[in-house]
Amino acid sequence: MKTFINSLIFTLTLTVVTFGNAFATPYYNNSGDDAPSTLFEHMQTTQLLQVTMEMDIETLIDNKKTNEFFPAKFSFKNSQGMMTDWDIEVRSRGRFRRMTCEFPPLKLKFPKKEMKAEGFGKHNDVKLVTHCMDDKKAVETLFREYLTYQLYAKLTDASFRTQLISITYRDSKTGAETSTYGILIEDADELAERMNKEECENCFGLTASAYNQSNLQIHDLYQYMIGNTDWSLKMARNMKVLNPRTDGGERLVAPYDFDFSGLVNADYAKPNADLQQKDVRDRYYIGADWTADEWTTTIKLFQDKKMELMMTIDQFDMLNNKAKKDMKKYLESFYSELDQGFIPQNYLALNGN
């Protein structure tokens, strides 16, 4: 633990600039009012959000295998230049990463009473994807995962909004500071409300026919495009299922956690043993099956969006050119398959599994 705490005393140089399409445009949904209606929207900006979080880091790390919350102070400067301070609660989250990372991903819980007083509604949970390890490769991995969320948002509105941040962690006991990067991800209930849906906590065992077909096709083909097999429709793993609020509505799916994908290519990612995958960059389609005619509209969407997806990577200046070239080359191999008439068919079903 002492080694880890000592490693916190380092500083990365942070550059605050505007990054074209690589940063999502803030989304406000309060009927024409330009002011944010939720706390997450209050934190959204087309620039890198500057954040400071003070907490007992050693206690948090020592308890990262539990779901116990600990007090923290969260401060940020919004797009209008105003500093906002919050007393929040923080805990570790996730499965694999909380066990693997030196600094686990976090769940931030903001106080509902204070949020209500500020007019920010009821959505008080925000996920924080952290830097995991204290090295340059880990930061590159975080940038790559941030881009996977941005790419998916170019294809569908049923996607989690994200905000890239520069964050300074301050240890409340020692005063030691470290500055690095993170990704804030909106709460699933907030996403569901935007889509006029509600989150389903126990939607297991549903078949493809239970979902909006266009939504599911986009999801399945996107997972194949980025080379991700770390998900399951049957188990609702690494996805949120959004149920209709009224009769006649359609169920949607919204994915998250792309760190095991070939596009992100994290150092800790492991091949999928169930597929006998030899490398995480090997693509396997494990989504639902549709006919060639049924795939036509979705495949055309991906082809029409190719330039925009490539530009999103190109315009993200925080990622080095070598990594951007690698990501675009990986996407090009997917588009080559589409150009050659690739029709997705479930690998496990075809192989009798």
C-alpha positions in Angstrom: 0.0 0.0 0.0 2.9 2.4 0.8 4.3 1.9 -2.6 0.9 2.8 -4.2 0.4 5.8 -2.0 3.9 7.0 -2.9 3.2 6.5 -6.6 0.3 9.0 -6.2 2.8 11.8 -5.9 3.3 12.5 -9.5 1.8 15.0 -12.0 0.9 14.7 -15.6 0.9 17.8 -17.8 -2.7 18.6 -18.7 -3.6 20.6 -21.7 -7.0 22.2 -21.8 -8.2 22.8 -25.4 -11.3 22.3 -27.5 -11.3 19.1 -29.5 -13.9 19.4 -32.3 -16.2 16.4 -32.6 -14.2 14.3 -30.1 -16.0 15.9 -27.2 -19.8 15.4 -27.1 -22.0 18.4 -27.4 -23.8 19.0 -24.1 -27.4 17.6 -24.2 -30.1 19.6 -22.4 -33.6 18.2 -22.4 -35.7 20.9 -20.7 -37.9 22.0 -23.5 -35.9 24.7 -25.1 -34.2 26.1 -22.0 -30.4 26.2 -22.6 -29.7 25.6 -18.9 -28.7 22.1 -17.7 -31.6 20.2 -16.0 -29.4 17.5 -14.3 -26.2 17.5 -12.4 -24.5 15.5 -15.1 -25.5 18.1 -17.7 -24.1 20.8 -15.4 -20.8 19.0 -15.7 -20.9 18.6 -19.5 -18.7 20.8 -21.5 -17.0 20.7 -24.9 -13.7 21.2 -23.1 -11.8 19.1 -20.7 -13.5 19.4 -17.3 -11.2 20.3 -14.4 -12.0 18.3 -11.3 -10.5 17.9 -7.8 -11.5 15.1 -5.4 -10.3 14.9 -1.8 -10.7 11.7 0.2 -8.9 9.1 2.3 -7.3 7.3 -0.5 -5.6 4.5 1.5 -8.9 3.6 3.2 -10.7 3.5 -0.2 -8.0 1.3 -1.8 -8.0 -1.0 1.3 -11.7 -1.5 0.9 -12.0 -1.7 -2.9 -13.4 -5.2 -2.8 -16.4 -4.0 -0.8 -19.3 -1.7 -1.7 -18.8 0.5 1.3 -19.2 4.2 0.7 -16.7 6.8 2.0 -16.9 10.6 2.3 -15.2 12.8 -0.3 -15.2 16.4 -1.5 -15.8 16.8 -5.2 -15.0 20.2 -6.9 -15.2 21.2 -10.5 -15.2 24.3 -12.7 -18.1 24.3 -15.1 -18.2 25.6 -18.7 -19.2 29.1 -17.3 -16.0 29.2 -15.2 -17.9 28.8 -11.9 -16.4 26.6 -9.2 -18.8 24.1 -7.7 -18.1 22.1 -4.5 -20.0 19.0 -3.3 -19.7 16.7 -0.3 -20.3 13.3 -1.8 -19.9 9.6 -1.1 -17.6 7.3 -3.0 -17.1 3.6 -3.4 -15.3 1.2 -5.7 -17.3 -0.5 -8.4 -17.0 -3.0 -11.2 -15.9 -6.6 -11.2 -12.7 -7.3 -13.0 -11.2 -3.8 -12.8 -11.7 -3.3 -9.1 -9.6 -6.4 -8.5 -7.0 -5.6 -11.2 -6.4 -1.9 -11.1 -4.2 -0.1 -8.5 -6.8 2.6 -8.5 -10.3 1.1 -9.0 -13.2 2.6 -11.0 -15.6 4.5 -8.7 -19.2 5.3 -8.1 -20.0 8.8 -7.0 -23.1 9.6 -5.0 -24.1 13.2 -4.8 -26.5 14.5 -2.0 -30.1 14.6 -3.2 -31.1 17.4 -0.9 -28.4 19.8 -2.1 -29.1 18.8 -5.7 -32.7 19.6 -5.4 -31.9 23.0 -3.9 -29.8 23.7 -7.0 -32.5 22.5 -9.3 -30.7 19.5 -10.7 -33.3 16.8 -10.2 -33.1 13.3 -8.8 -30.2 11.6 -10.7 -27.5 11.6 -8.1 -25.2 8.7 -9.2 -22.3 9.1 -11.6 -19.8 6.5 -12.6 -16.1 7.4 -12.8 -13.7 5.4 -15.0 -10.3 5.9 -13.5 -6.8 5.7 -14.8 -6.4 2.1 -13.3 -2.5 2.2 -13.3 0.0 4.9 -13.0 1.6 4.8 -16.4 1.3 6.3 -19.9 -0.2 3.1 -21.4 -3.1 3.2 -18.9 -3.9 6.8 -19.8 -3.9 5.8 -23.5 -6.3 2.9 -22.7 -8.6 5.4 -20.9 -8.6 7.7 -24.0 -9.3 4.8 -26.3 -12.3 3.7 -24.1 -13.6 7.2 -24.0 -13.5 7.2 -27.8 -15.5 4.0 -28.0 -18.3 5.7 -26.2 -18.1 8.7 -28.5 -18.2 6.4 -31.6 -21.2 4.6 -30.4 -23.0 7.9 -29.7 -22.5 8.7 -33.4 -24.6 5.7 -34.3 -27.5 5.9 -31.8 -29.0 8.1 -29.2 -29.5 5.1 -27.0 -26.0 5.5 -25.6 -24.4 6.7 -22.4 -23.2 10.3 -22.3 -19.6 10.7 -21.1 -17.5 13.6 -20.0 -13.7 13.4 -20.1 -12.1 15.1 -17.1 -8.7 16.0 -15.8 -8.8 15.1 -12.2 -6.6 15.9 -9.2 -6.9 13.3 -6.4 -5.9 14.8 -3.0 -5.3 12.5 0.0 -7.1 13.9 3.0 -4.6 12.4 5.4 -1.3 13.2 3.8 -2.1 16.0 1.4 -0.4 14.1 -1.4 -1.8 14.9 -4.9 -1.9 13.2 -8.2 -3.3 14.6 -11.5 -4.5 12.3 -14.2 -7.6 11.7 -16.3 -11.0 10.0 -16.0 -14.3 9.5 -17.7 -17.6 10.5 -16.1 -20.6 8.3 -17.3 -24.2 9.3 -16.8 -26.4 7.2 -14.5 -28.5 4.5 -16.2 -31.7 6.0 -14.8 -30.9 9.3 -16.4 -30.3 7.7 -19.8 -33.6 5.8 -19.4 -35.4 9.0 -18.7 -33.9 10.7 -21.8 -35.2 7.8 -23.9 -38.6 7.8 -22.2 -37.8 4.4 -20.7 -37.1 2.9 -17.4 -34.1 0.7 -16.3 -34.9 -3.0 -16.0 -32.9 -4.5 -13.1 -33.8 -8.2 -13.8 -34.1 -8.5 -17.6 -32.3 -11.8 -18.0 -33.0 -14.5 -20.5 -34.7 -12.3 -23.1 -34.3 -13.2 -26.8 -33.6 -10.8 -29.6 -37.3 -10.5 -30.5 -37.9 -8.8 -27.2 -35.9 -5.7 -28.3 -36.3 -2.9 -30.9 -34.7 -4.6 -33.8 -32.8 -1.6 -35.2 -31.4 -0.8 -31.8 -30.2 -4.3 -31.2 -28.7 -4.6 -34.7 -26.7 -1.4 -34.1 -25.5 -2.7 -30.8 -24.5 -6.1 -32.0 -22.7 -4.9 -35.1 -20.9 -2.2 -33.1 -19.6 -4.8 -30.6 -18.3 -6.7 -33.6 -16.8 -3.6 -35.1 -14.8 -2.8 -32.0 -13.9 -6.5 -31.4 -15.7 -6.9 -28.1 -17.0 -10.2 -26.8 -17.2 -9.2 -23.2 -21.0 -8.9 -23.1 -24.1 -11.1 -23.1 -27.7 -10.4 -24.1 -29.0 -13.4 -22.2 -27.2 -12.4 -19.0 -27.6 -8.6 -19.6 -23.9 -8.3 -18.9 -22.1 -5.0 -19.6 -25.4 -3.5 -20.9 -28.4 -1.8 -19.5 -31.8 -2.9 -20.6 -34.4 -0.1 -20.9 -38.0 -1.0 -20.7 -40.9 1.0 -22.2 -42.9 3.2 -19.8 -46.1 2.5 -21.7 -47.8 -0.3 -23.5 -46.7 -0.6 -27.1 -43.2 0.8 -26.5 -40.1 -1.1 -27.4 -37.3 -2.3 -25.2 -33.8 -0.9 -25.8 -30.2 -1.9 -24.9 -27.3 0.4 -24.1 -23.8 -1.0 -23.7 -20.9 0.0 -21.5 -17.5 -1.3 -20.4 -15.5 -1.6 -23.7 -12.0 -2.1 -22.1 -11.8 -5.8 -23.3 -12.4 -4.8 -26.9 -9.8 -5.0 -29.6 -10.2 -1.3 -30.3 -9.3 -0.4 -26.8 -6.7 -3.2 -26.5 -6.0 -2.8 -22.7 -2.9 -4.5 -21.4 -5.0 -6.5 -18.9 -7.6 -7.7 -21.4 -7.8 -11.4 -21.8 -9.0 -13.5 -24.8 -12.5 -15.0 -24.5 -12.0 -18.7 -23.6 -15.5 -19.7 -24.5 -14.7 -18.7 -28.1 -11.2 -20.1 -28.0 -10.1 -16.6 -28.9 -6.3 -16.3 -29.2 -6.1 -12.6 -29.2 -8.5 -9.9 -27.9 -8.3 -8.2 -31.3 -9.7 -11.3 -33.1 -13.3 -10.5 -34.0 -16.2 -12.9 -33.2 -19.8 -12.0 -33.9 -21.9 -13.2 -31.0 -25.1 -11.1 -31.6 -28.5 -12.1 -32.9 -29.0 -13.5 -36.4 -30.9 -11.7 -39.1 -31.2 -12.3 -42.8 -29.2 -10.3 -45.3 -32.2 -8.2 -46.2 -32.8 -7.5 -42.5 -29.2 -6.3 -42.1 -29.4 -3.9 -45.0 -30.4 -0.7 -43.2 -28.0 -1.2 -40.3 -25.0 -2.0 -42.5 -25.7 1.1 -44.6 -25.8 3.2 -41.5 -22.3 2.0 -40.5 -21.0 2.6 -44.0 -22.5 6.1 -44.1 -21.0 6.9 -40.7 -17.5 5.7 -41.6 -16.0 9.1 -42.3 -17.5 10.6 -39.2 -16.2 7.8 -37.0 -12.7 8.1 -38.5 -12.8 11.9 -38.0 -13.9 11.5 -34.4 -10.6 9.6 -33.8 -8.5 12.0 -35.9 -9.8 15.1 -34.1 -9.1 13.8 -30.6 -5.7 15.5 -30.0 -5.1 14.0 -26.6 -4.4 10.6 -28.2 -1.0 10.1 -29.8 -0.8 9.6 -33.6 0.4 6.0 -33.3 -2.6 5.0 -31.2 -5.0 6.9 -33.5 -3.5 5.2 -36.6 -3.9 1.8 -34.8 -7.5 2.5 -34.0 -8.4 3.6 -37.5 -6.5 0.6 -39.0 -8.6 -1.7 -36.8 -11.8 -0.1 -38.0 -10.7 -0.2 -41.6 -10.4 -4.0 -41.3 -14.1 -4.1 -40.2 -15.1 -1.9 -43.1 -13.2 -4.1 -45.5 -15.4 -7.0 -44.3 -18.5 -5.0 -45.0 -17.3 -4.1 -48.5 -16.7 -7.7 -49.2 -20.4 -8.5 -48.3 -20.0 -9.7 -44.7 -23.3 -10.8 -43.2 -23.1 -11.3 -39.4 -23.9 -14.7 -38.1 -23.5 -15.9 -34.5 -20.2 -17.7 -34.1 -21.3 -19.8 -31.2 -24.5 -21.0 -32.9 -22.6 -21.8 -36.1 -20.2 -23.9 -34.1 -22.8 -25.9 -32.2 -22.4 -24.1 -28.9 
